[in-house]
Amino acid sequence: QVQLVVSVGGWVQPGGPLRLSCAASGRTSSINAMRWYRQAPGKQRELVASVAFGRANYAGSVEGRFTISRDNAKNTVYLQMDSLKPEDTAVYYCNFRYPGGSSFWGQGTQVTVSS
């Protein structure tokens, strides 16, 4: 079984940076895709960023401000968030998809952007 452990989010002022990490344990086989989602109050969960087969993709709302990266040796994905805005406030989740289609979620972590 796979467990994903997400770093603690937190509070940050508008314009500030924050980095999240998500590490997998329990299964060391290669991971096809690593993704970050977020869910704001009253809204549906949305895909923020993904990295798969060497290619990163971003939601338009975070393009140019967020950077996703992965460390395959550590089974870890990072989300560097810069120039944060109040509308980035949400619970952030990571998701790993393995060959064969199995998918696992990390626990959510709250990110709050306010002055």
C-alpha positions in Angstrom: 0.0 0.0 0.0 1.1 3.6 -0.6 1.0 6.4 1.9 1.5 10.0 0.8 2.7 12.5 3.4 2.1 16.1 2.7 4.1 18.9 4.3 2.3 21.4 6.5 0.9 24.4 4.5 0.3 27.5 6.5 -0.5 31.2 6.3 1.4 33.6 4.0 0.9 37.2 3.1 -0.1 38.1 -0.5 2.9 38.1 -2.7 4.8 35.7 -0.6 6.2 32.2 -1.3 5.4 28.8 0.1 6.6 25.4 -0.8 4.7 22.1 -0.4 6.1 18.6 -0.6 4.5 15.3 -0.9 6.4 12.1 -0.3 5.3 8.5 -1.0 6.2 5.5 1.1 5.4 1.9 0.9 5.8 1.4 -2.8 9.0 2.3 -4.6 8.0 1.4 -8.2 8.0 4.2 -10.7 5.3 6.8 -10.5 3.7 7.8 -13.8 2.2 11.1 -12.8 2.4 13.4 -9.8 -0.3 16.0 -9.4 -1.3 18.8 -7.1 -5.0 19.7 -6.7 -6.7 22.3 -4.5 -10.2 22.9 -3.2 -11.4 26.2 -2.0 -14.5 26.6 0.2 -17.6 26.1 -1.8 -15.7 25.1 -5.0 -14.9 21.9 -6.7 -11.5 20.4 -6.5 -9.3 21.6 -9.3 -6.0 20.4 -10.8 -3.3 22.9 -10.2 -0.2 21.3 -11.6 1.1 18.0 -12.8 4.3 16.4 -13.9 4.5 13.3 -16.0 7.1 11.8 -18.3 9.3 14.8 -17.9 6.6 17.3 -18.8 4.9 19.8 -16.4 1.5 21.3 -16.9 -0.3 24.1 -15.0 -3.7 25.6 -14.6 -3.9 28.9 -16.2 -4.5 30.6 -12.9 -1.1 29.6 -11.5 1.0 29.5 -14.7 4.1 31.5 -14.2 3.7 31.6 -10.4 3.8 28.0 -9.4 6.5 25.4 -10.2 6.1 21.7 -9.8 9.1 19.4 -9.6 9.8 15.8 -8.7 12.6 13.9 -7.1 12.2 10.3 -8.3 14.9 9.0 -6.0 12.8 10.3 -3.0 9.4 9.6 -4.5 8.6 13.2 -3.8 6.9 16.0 -5.6 7.2 19.7 -4.7 5.0 22.6 -5.4 6.8 26.0 -5.2 4.2 28.7 -5.0 5.4 32.3 -5.6 3.5 35.6 -5.8 0.7 34.0 -3.8 -2.8 35.6 -4.1 -5.7 35.5 -1.7 -7.5 33.4 -4.3 -4.9 30.7 -3.9 -6.3 30.0 -0.5 -7.5 26.4 -0.5 -6.8 23.0 0.8 -4.1 21.4 -1.3 -3.8 17.7 -2.1 -1.3 15.6 -3.9 -2.1 12.6 -6.1 0.2 10.0 -7.5 -0.7 7.7 -10.3 1.2 4.5 -10.8 1.5 2.2 -13.9 -1.7 0.2 -14.2 -3.8 3.1 -13.1 -3.8 2.9 -9.4 -4.0 6.3 -7.8 -3.3 7.5 -4.3 -4.1 10.8 -2.5 -2.3 12.6 0.3 -4.0 14.3 3.1 -5.0 17.8 2.4 -3.0 20.8 3.7 -4.4 24.2 4.3 -2.8 27.2 2.5 -4.1 30.6 3.5 -3.1 33.8 1.8 -4.2 36.9 3.5 -2.9 40.1 5.0 
